[in-house]
Amino acid sequence: MLNVSNITKEFKNGLFKRTHTLAVDNVSFSIKAGETLGLVGMSGSGKSTLGRLALKLIPCDTGRIIFNDVEISHFTMKQMKTLRKDMQILFQNPESSLNPRMTICRSLEEPCRFHDIGDKGYLDEQIEEQLNFVGLGAELLNRRPHQLSGGQLQRVCIARVLLLQPKLIVLDEPTSMLDVSVQAQVIEVLKNAQKKHKISYLFISHDLDVIKACSDDIAVMYKGRIIEQQSAEALYKQPKEEYTKQLLDTFLNF
Ligand SMILES: Nc1ncnc2c1ncn2[C@@H]1O[C@H](COP(=O)(O)OP(=O)(O)OP(=O)(O)O)[C@@H](O)[C@H]1O
């Protein structure tokens, strides 16, 4: 579904753009249809930047991105518009993902209207179905975001993404702002959605338990590079790199 090879991203900031940060350094990975690649690493290792590059939300300096057998590396933003609904992202903070002035119903409708998905009748039906799927009821539709809990808001965000029927979703710490009890429910919803629609996930998280529970393969990032990638089971049993061992130890002893 997604094949990324040798992508690099350097940010240039500061006076006269003299401060350079090599956020992603020659990274390659691929994700099959319906599978999850977990991405772990310390803060600042480049995980979120890599997720945004993979979706072409920001341009890469070098490298190739092939999505669903189409090379999109050189696609313009206009060309990307047709693919946007297939490639979605779910952020960690659902509150800032939703417009506080819009009702939940409007927030769910908006992206579908933008992508021209169905008429009003079809949309109403789909919204109800997706809300149901994520475990919410239609009584929330006329509320505004501040009238929902964090877990409910993240479910709304998941429903909103699912309405577009994406093929790939970058999950950028989707449960890190939620209570532990709610985390498990949200993960269950994401797993069910993947099973039902064969969606591919790039799952970014600090939480190694969450990553282990969700991923087929796991990639470890360190200073902008993927230093190790293995099946989830193998990585936990026999990490190859010293850094991965330290990461696992730190997490287990936390
Ligand atoms: N827009 C930007 N301009 C300049 N530097 C940036 C920008 N975005 C990210 N960076 C830098 O790139 C590096 C990687 O950042 P990134 O957010 O991708 O890391 P991360 O692994 O996702 O971190 P975290 O887990 O804390 O979210 C960091 O040094 C960060 O400061």
The ligand as a Gaussian input file, in Angstrom:
#p B3LYP/6-31G(d) Opt

LIG

0 1
 N        8.590000      22.662000      11.408000
 C        9.755000      22.404000      11.973000
 N       10.770000      23.312000      11.900000
 C       11.970000      23.037000      12.449000
 N       12.276000      21.909000      13.089000
 C       11.319000      20.991000      13.198000
 C       10.013000      21.187000      12.657000
 N        9.258000      20.074000      12.931000
 C       10.061000      19.247000      13.609000
 N       11.278000      19.779000      13.778000
 C       12.436000      19.162000      14.444000
 O       12.648000      17.894000      13.840000
 C       13.017000      16.928000      14.819000
 C       12.039000      15.763000      14.788000
 O       10.777000      16.224000      15.258000
 P        9.491000      15.290000      15.311000
 O        8.367000      16.098000      15.836000
 O        9.332000      14.644000      14.003000
 O        9.946000      14.192000      16.396000
 P        9.062000      13.111000      17.163000
 O        9.884000      11.878000      17.237000
 O        7.724000      13.011000      16.538000
 O        8.931000      13.786000      18.609000
 P        7.733000      13.631000      19.669000
 O        7.677000      12.184000      20.034000
 O        8.169000      14.499000      20.805000
 O        6.481000      14.115000      19.004000
 C       13.060000      17.664000      16.163000
 O       14.377000      18.063000      16.411000
 C       12.178000      18.882000      15.915000
 O       12.572000      19.960000      16.735000

